[in-house]
């Protein structure tokens, strides 16, 4: 079982040159943007980052993460467990001009002062990996079936109003 914490920052150019692998845990309670997105979290995310340099001398990171989050149900707004996994590929760049040259299967990640904010990268990937809509199963949701329906299905549709272009149809026949 992994018990080591992921370092908050790393020197990505050195790590890539040495083809380092960094594995560790990230405390979900410390990720404030994730908290703002889905609410307070407990536990850890498991992260593995493989640093490398490709033949074009680009510094790359191949990453994986797993986390069990509590995400609010979109019907009842009560938290429910959701497992999030992500495999991501990042290219380390020092400015926006280099970011435009990154291959399509990689996402650029900006490095300031030779340091990469690993916790920020992990938080970004967690947020991007969240499912767009989460619902409890109907039987488990606090919102009843009656509360889920809108309007009365027994009311017949109102008769269709007259089409303003019907006048044009009658004129077409007279010409």
N, C-alpha and C positions, 0 to 999 in steps of 0.2 A: 504494500500500500504506500502510495506517495504521500510524504509528510512535509517535504521541503517547500518553502514559499518561493514563488517566482520573484526574481529581483525587480524592483520598480523601474530600473533603467538598465540599458546595456549599450556597449559600444558595438554597433552592428557591423561596421567595416572590419574590425578585428575578429569578431565572432564568425563572420562569413569567410574571412581569409583562413581561419583555423577549422572551418566546417564544424562548428560547435552545435551541440544539441542542448537546449535548455528545457527542462521539465520542472513543473512546480504547480503549486496551488495558488489561487487568487481568492482572497476573502471577498465574497459578494457584497458584504455590508459596506465596504469601502468604495464601491462604485456608485458615485452620486448620480451620474446621468442615467444609469440603469434604474436606480431608485426613482428618479423623476419620471421615467417612462412607464414602469410597471409596479412601483411600490417597493417597500422595504424587502430585502432578501436576507436569507441566512444560509450558511454553508459556504462551500468553495466551488470554484470552477477548476477543472483539471486541464492544464495547458501543456502542449508540447510544441516547441519551436525548433526547426532545423534550419540553420544558417548555411548558405552556400554562395559560390561565385560561379556564374555561367561562362560560356565561351566568349561572350561579348563583354566580359568583366563587369557585369551587373551584379550587384549584391542582392541576394534573394532570401526570402524567408518562407518556408513551407510550414504552415501551422495547423494544429488541430486543437479543438477545445470541446469540453463536455461540461454541462452544468444542469442541475435540477433547480428550476425557478418556480416561484409562485406568481402566477399571472392572473389578473382579474378576468372573470367570465364577462363577456360582452352583454349578456342578458341580465344577470343578477348582480354583477360587480363584486362578487365574492371571490377571493383568491382560490386558484386551483393549480395543482402541480403540472408542470410542463417540463419535459426533458429537451434540452437544446444541445445539438451537436453541430459542429461546423468544421469544414476543411477549407483553409484559405491560403492564398499565395500572394505574397507581398514583394514589391521591389523597393529597395531603399533608395531614396533620392534626396539630394541636398537643396534642390530648388524646383520651381514650377516648370521651367524649361525642360529639365530632365524627365519630369513626370509625363510629359507629352510623348516621350520616346519609349515608354514602358510597353512591353507586349500586352496584347489584349487579355490574355489569361491571368495577368497579374494586376494587382491594385497598387498604385504608388503610395508609399508612406514617407512622409517628410521627416527628416532628421535635423535637429537643431544642435549645434555645438558638439557634433560627433556622438550625441547621446540620443537613444530612442526610448521614448516613454512606453514601456511594455504594458503597464496597467491601462494606459489609454488605448493601446492597440487592442488588447483583450476586451475592454469595455465596448469599443466600436464594433468588434466582431460579434459580441453577445447581442448587442442591440440590433444589428443587421440580421441576425439569425432568429430573432423572435418571430413566431407565427403572426400573421396579420390579424387574424380573428380567432379567438379562443372561446369555446362554449363548453359548459358542462353537458353531460348526457341529459336528455330531457327528464329522466327520472331523478337525477341527482341535483337538478337546478332548483334554486329557491323560487324561481318564477314559474307559476303554474301554466298549464296548456292554455287556459282561458285568457290569461294575461298576455300570452304570446301572440294571439290573433288580434288583428286590428279590424274594426268595423264589424257589421253584422252580415254574415254570408247569405242570410235568407232574404235580404232586401234585393229586389230585382233591380237590374241596371235601369237607370232612367232612360227614357226613349231618346234616341239620338236627335239632337237639334237639327234644324234645317241647315243644309249646306248652302252657304252664300253663293256658291258657284253654280247651283242648280239653275239660276236665272240665265247664266251664260249658255247652258245646254239648250234651253228653249230658244234662245236667240240664234244659235248655230243652225238649227233646223229651218229657220225662216229665210236664210240667205241663199 
